Amino acid sequence: MPQNPAERNERLWLRISSEEKSLLMRASVLQNTSLTDFVTNTAVSEAFQIPLFANELNDDNQIKP
């Protein structure tokens, strides 16, 4: 699941349209969170919904080595 923000030290760069960015920014405001947290939390949550990915997780929802 999402890490403590203090533990986040990796960077992910995205290219999106201005309309997509505006949509994500509005959604993050409605969720009362930062754009970074909104995108990260949403993407991580969606990743856990992928059935094949779920098989690669241990009991603590960490990726198996």
N, C-alpha and C positions, 0 to 999 in steps of 0.2 A: 504494500500500500504506500501512499505518499510518505516521503521522508520528512523529518523535521527540517524546516527551511534552513537551519544552520548547517545541515549536512549536505545541502545541494551545492555542488561545486562544478557540475558539468554544464556545458552550454549547448543549446540546440538552436540552430538558425533556420528560419523558415522564410519562404517567399510566398506571400499571399496577396490577393488583390486588396485595394483600399476598402472595397465593400465588405470583404470577409473580415478585415481587421476591425472595421466599424461594428460589425455584428458581434464579434468576440468581445470587443470593449464594452458594448452595451450589456451583453450577457454577464460579464464579470461584475459590472456595477450592480446589476439586479441581484447577483449572488453575494454582494458585499465583500468582494475579494479582489485581489490584484489580477491583472491580465495574465501574468506569469502563472500564478496559482490556479486560476481558472483553466487555462489551457493544459497545464500539467496534470491537474487532478482529473479533468475530463478525459484526457488521452490515456492516463494510467487506468482509470476505471473501465474504459472501453477495451483496453488491452486484456484485462482480466476476464472479459466476457467472451473472448475467443476460445472455443473449446480446446483446440490443439495446444494453445499456450497454457491453459489450465493444467494440462497433464505434465507440464515441465516445472510445476511449482511444488515445493515441499509443504509441510504442514503449517509453516510460518509464512506462507505466501512469498517465499524467496525463491529465486530461480535456482534449480538444482544444478550442481556443478557438472 
